[in-house]
Structure formats: C-alpha cells, structure tokens
C-alpha cells in the first residue's frame, strides 16, 4: 500500500529480489479489492502487507484496525511504512498486530530483510519519546546533505546498487513537473489537505534521493498545511520547495546519471 509510484516501484524491485510477487495498491480502496479478491498464498492470505499510513482516500491505521477486527490479518505479517507517525498511532498499530515499523527512508537491505519469507516476526516496539528509524534488525543511515549526497544515498540506502538508485531517481524526475503543477493548483484552490499529502510523499522520496535539505522543506510545508490559518506560511513553504525541486531537476538532467 503506497500511493507514491516511485517508492512503489522501489518496493516492487526489492520484493522481486527476495522472490516475492507484489500486489501494488495506491489507495485503501485498491487494497480492499486486492484483499477481498485474494486467490494466492496458503490459506488465502497475503504473506506480508507493507502499509503506508497516509493514503489518498483515508488513514492506513484505520484500515488496518478494520482488517484486524474482521480477522483478515491473522495469518499475515504487517509492516507499517511511513515517513512519520505519532506515538498514539504507534500504539494503535501495536494493538492490531503490526510487527514492524519502517521509517522512510529505509535502506533496501532492511526492506529486503523484512520482506523475506525467512524473517522472523518481532513485536512492534512500545511507543516512547525517542525517534525510531525502524523496528528491525539494523538501522538505516541518515541521508547526507546536498544534491551531491547521491553517492552516500546509494551506499547507505540502496545497498550500493547504483542501477536501482538511478531507476528510482528517473521515476521521481519524470513526475517532478506534474507534482509541481498539481501542488500549485491545490495551493491556489486552498486544498491544503491534498498539498500536505503531496508534501508527505515528497519528503520520503527526497530523503531516499539523498536530498535532506529539500526533504526538510517538504516537511515544513506539511506542517504549514496542517494549520489552515497559516496559508501565507504554506505559500512561502511551497515556493521554496518548488524552486528547490526545479533546481534539482535541472542539475540531474544536466549531469546525466548519478
């Protein structure tokens, strides 16, 4: 369950590496259809569900609670996959049997380890006041600063797989103008909830690209959008982010593959 197509492709590539077939849902409605029509796996259950928690048509936390209450997740490992989640949400996730929390950006090595059928499920860590990068065997390194951080991102987050990184970068690059047009339209229409969802998605992708400064700008925009009366702040944050995205796109297109 992941509405960002670039990140979805990355998860798909990792799933293929560990010999798993991925069913990609970009919304809760698609996830529900996939679960209702499931005809694969022993006992008619998915082996694992990787769930983003902020989707276009609702909350992934709410959806997981509904599926848990109906007994649909009894034979399925569930991983929460998000760029940020509150302590209250972490408590709710633990209560419905979520076995791991992967904080974007997560390295492909850790993602592969969690997706692997050989992984032994572990209980979700209890909520605390500390920041958790993920619940799992090893911690992912933080993304380096600046556009030149691609090499570090490849080493730390993509397991040294430059081809996988370049495929992800190309997918993000192909969407940048569309994201900018859509974001500008939502800003002008006052649709701050939609703009916040875009900012949340961009925050994750930018961290994976080794662009923490731009990711921080996306996070600042997300915070502004959460305060409806702060429309001037949202306008300023969006202008900064859009400018940074344009500069990144020009640099990548001018320099060729990372």
C-alpha positions as CSV (number, residue, x, y, z in Angstrom):
1,X,0.0,0.0,0.0
2,X,1.9,3.0,-1.3
3,X,0.5,6.0,-3.3
4,X,3.9,7.3,-4.4
5,X,4.5,5.4,-7.7
6,X,8.3,5.8,-7.5
7,X,8.5,4.4,-4.0
8,X,6.1,1.7,-5.0
9,X,8.4,0.7,-7.9
10,X,11.3,0.6,-5.5
11,X,9.4,-1.7,-3.1
12,X,8.5,-3.9,-6.1
13,X,12.1,-4.2,-7.2
14,X,13.1,-5.3,-3.7
15,X,10.3,-7.8,-3.4
16,X,11.4,-9.4,-6.7
17,X,14.9,-9.7,-5.4
18,X,13.7,-11.8,-2.4
19,X,11.4,-13.9,-4.6
20,X,8.1,-12.4,-3.7
21,X,5.3,-11.2,-6.0
22,X,4.0,-7.8,-5.2
23,X,0.4,-6.6,-5.5
24,X,0.7,-2.8,-5.5
25,X,-2.3,-0.8,-4.2
26,X,-2.2,3.0,-4.3
27,X,-5.3,3.6,-2.2
28,X,-7.3,1.9,0.6
29,X,-10.0,1.0,-2.0
30,X,-7.4,-0.8,-4.1
31,X,-6.0,-2.6,-1.1
32,X,-9.5,-3.7,-0.1
33,X,-10.2,-5.0,-3.5
34,X,-7.0,-7.0,-3.5
35,X,-7.7,-8.4,-0.1
36,X,-11.3,-9.3,-1.0
37,X,-10.3,-11.0,-4.2
38,X,-7.3,-12.7,-3.0
39,X,-6.7,-16.2,-4.5
40,X,-3.0,-16.7,-3.7
41,X,-0.9,-17.9,-0.8
42,X,-1.6,-20.7,1.7
43,X,-4.9,-20.2,3.4
44,X,-5.9,-17.3,1.0
45,X,-3.7,-14.8,2.8
46,X,-1.0,-12.4,1.8
47,X,2.4,-13.3,3.3
48,X,3.1,-9.7,4.2
49,X,1.4,-6.3,3.9
50,X,3.6,-3.2,3.7
51,X,1.2,-0.3,4.6
52,X,1.8,3.3,4.0
53,X,-0.2,5.2,6.7
54,X,-1.3,8.3,4.7
55,X,-3.2,7.4,1.5
56,X,-5.4,9.5,-0.8
57,X,-8.7,8.0,0.5
58,X,-8.0,7.7,4.2
59,X,-5.9,6.5,7.0
60,X,-3.9,3.3,6.8
61,X,-4.1,3.0,10.5
62,X,-7.9,3.0,10.4
63,X,-7.9,0.4,7.6
64,X,-5.5,-1.9,9.4
65,X,-7.7,-1.7,12.5
66,X,-10.8,-2.7,10.5
67,X,-9.0,-5.6,8.9
68,X,-7.7,-6.8,12.2
69,X,-11.1,-6.6,13.8
70,X,-12.5,-8.8,10.9
71,X,-9.8,-11.4,11.4
72,X,-8.3,-10.8,7.9
73,X,-4.8,-10.3,9.1
74,X,-4.4,-13.3,11.4
75,X,-2.0,-15.1,9.0
76,X,-0.3,-12.1,7.6
77,X,2.8,-10.2,8.6
78,X,2.1,-6.5,8.6
79,X,4.7,-3.7,8.3
80,X,3.9,0.0,8.7
81,X,5.9,2.0,6.2
82,X,5.8,5.8,6.7
83,X,7.8,9.0,6.9
84,X,6.4,9.8,10.3
85,X,3.8,8.6,12.7
86,X,2.6,9.9,16.1
87,X,3.1,8.0,19.3
88,X,-0.6,7.5,19.5
89,X,-0.7,5.9,16.1
90,X,2.2,3.7,17.0
91,X,0.2,2.4,20.0
92,X,-2.8,1.7,17.8
93,X,-0.5,-0.2,15.3
94,X,0.9,-2.3,18.0
95,X,-2.6,-3.2,19.2
96,X,-3.5,-4.7,15.8
97,X,-0.5,-6.9,15.4
98,X,1.7,-4.7,13.3
99,X,5.1,-6.4,13.6
100,X,7.5,-3.8,12.3
101,X,7.7,-0.1,11.6
102,X,9.9,1.0,8.7
103,X,10.6,4.7,8.7
104,X,11.2,6.3,5.3
105,X,13.9,6.4,4.1
106,X,14.7,2.8,4.8
107,X,17.7,1.0,3.2
108,X,16.9,-1.6,0.6
109,X,18.8,-4.1,2.7
110,X,16.5,-3.7,5.7
111,X,13.4,-3.6,3.4
112,X,14.6,-6.9,1.8
113,X,15.2,-8.5,5.2
114,X,11.7,-7.6,6.4
115,X,10.0,-8.7,3.1
116,X,11.9,-12.0,3.1
117,X,9.8,-15.1,4.0
118,X,12.6,-16.2,6.2
119,X,12.3,-13.1,8.5
120,X,11.1,-14.0,12.0
121,X,8.3,-11.5,13.0
122,X,9.1,-9.3,16.0
123,X,6.5,-7.4,18.1
124,X,6.3,-3.7,17.4
125,X,8.3,-1.7,19.9
126,X,6.3,0.1,22.5
127,X,5.7,3.8,21.9
128,X,8.4,6.0,23.5
129,X,9.5,9.6,23.4
130,X,12.5,8.7,21.3
131,X,12.6,8.8,17.5
132,X,12.6,5.4,15.9
133,X,14.1,5.0,12.4
134,X,12.6,1.5,12.2
135,X,11.8,-1.6,14.2
136,X,14.0,-4.3,12.9
137,X,17.5,-5.8,12.7
138,X,19.6,-2.8,11.8
139,X,19.2,1.0,11.5
140,X,19.4,2.8,8.2
141,X,21.9,5.7,7.9
142,X,20.6,9.2,7.6
143,X,20.6,10.8,4.2
144,X,23.5,13.2,3.5
145,X,23.2,16.8,2.8
146,X,23.0,18.4,-0.6
147,X,22.5,17.1,-4.2
148,X,26.0,15.6,-4.0
149,X,24.6,13.2,-1.4
150,X,23.5,10.7,-4.2
151,X,26.7,8.6,-3.7
152,X,26.1,8.4,0.0
153,X,22.4,7.5,-0.5
154,X,23.4,4.8,-2.9
155,X,25.8,3.3,-0.4
156,X,23.6,3.7,2.7
157,X,20.1,3.3,1.5
158,X,20.4,1.3,-1.8
159,X,23.0,-1.2,-0.7
160,X,25.5,0.1,-3.2
161,X,23.1,-0.7,-6.1
162,X,23.6,2.4,-8.4
163,X,21.2,1.0,-11.1
164,X,18.4,0.7,-8.5
165,X,19.0,4.2,-7.3
166,X,19.1,5.6,-10.9
167,X,15.8,3.9,-11.7
168,X,14.2,5.4,-8.6
169,X,15.7,8.8,-9.5
170,X,14.4,8.6,-13.0
171,X,10.9,7.8,-11.8
172,X,11.0,10.8,-9.5
173,X,12.4,13.0,-12.2
174,X,9.6,12.0,-14.6
175,X,7.0,13.2,-12.0
176,X,8.5,16.5,-10.9
177,X,6.7,18.8,-13.2
178,X,3.4,17.0,-12.6
179,X,3.9,17.3,-8.9
180,X,4.7,21.0,-9.2
181,X,1.6,21.7,-11.3
182,X,-0.6,19.7,-9.0
183,X,0.8,21.3,-5.9
184,X,0.4,24.8,-7.3
185,X,-3.2,24.1,-8.3
186,X,-4.0,22.7,-4.8
187,X,-2.4,25.7,-3.2
188,X,-4.4,28.2,-5.3
189,X,-7.6,26.3,-4.6
190,X,-6.9,26.2,-0.9
191,X,-6.8,22.4,-0.8
192,X,-4.2,22.2,1.9
193,X,-5.0,18.6,2.9
194,X,-4.1,17.5,-0.7
195,X,-1.0,19.6,-0.6
196,X,0.0,18.1,2.7
197,X,-0.3,14.6,1.3
198,X,1.9,15.6,-1.6
199,X,4.5,17.2,0.8
200,X,4.4,14.0,2.9
201,X,5.2,11.9,-0.2
202,X,7.9,14.2,-1.5
203,X,9.5,14.2,1.9
204,X,10.1,10.4,1.7
205,X,11.3,10.4,-1.9
206,X,13.7,13.3,-1.3
207,X,15.3,11.5,1.7
208,X,15.8,8.4,-0.5
209,X,17.4,10.6,-3.2
210,X,20.0,11.9,-0.7
211,X,18.4,15.4,-0.5
212,X,17.7,16.0,3.2
213,X,17.6,19.8,2.8
214,X,14.7,19.6,0.3
215,X,13.1,16.9,2.5
216,X,13.1,19.4,5.4
217,X,11.4,21.9,3.2
218,X,8.7,19.4,2.3
219,X,8.3,18.7,6.0
220,X,7.9,22.4,6.7
221,X,5.2,22.6,4.0
222,X,3.4,19.6,5.5
223,X,3.4,21.4,8.9
224,X,2.1,24.6,7.5
225,X,-0.7,22.7,5.7
226,X,-1.8,21.2,9.0
227,X,-2.6,24.7,10.2
228,X,-5.4,26.0,8.0
229,X,-4.9,29.6,9.2
230,X,-1.3,29.6,8.1
231,X,-1.9,29.9,4.4
232,X,0.8,32.6,4.0
233,X,3.2,30.1,5.5
234,X,2.1,27.4,3.1
235,X,2.5,29.7,0.2
236,X,6.1,30.5,1.3
237,X,7.0,26.9,2.0
238,X,5.6,25.7,-1.3
239,X,7.5,28.4,-3.2
240,X,10.8,27.3,-1.6
241,X,10.1,23.6,-2.2
242,X,9.1,24.1,-5.8
243,X,12.2,26.2,-6.5
244,X,14.4,23.5,-4.9
245,X,12.7,20.8,-7.0
246,X,13.3,22.7,-10.2
247,X,17.0,23.3,-9.3
248,X,17.4,19.5,-8.5
249,X,15.7,18.5,-11.8
250,X,18.0,20.9,-13.8
251,X,21.1,19.5,-12.1
252,X,20.2,15.9,-12.7
253,X,19.3,16.4,-16.3
254,X,22.4,18.4,-16.9
255,X,24.8,15.9,-15.3
256,X,23.3,12.6,-16.5
257,X,23.1,9.5,-14.3
258,X,24.2,9.9,-10.7
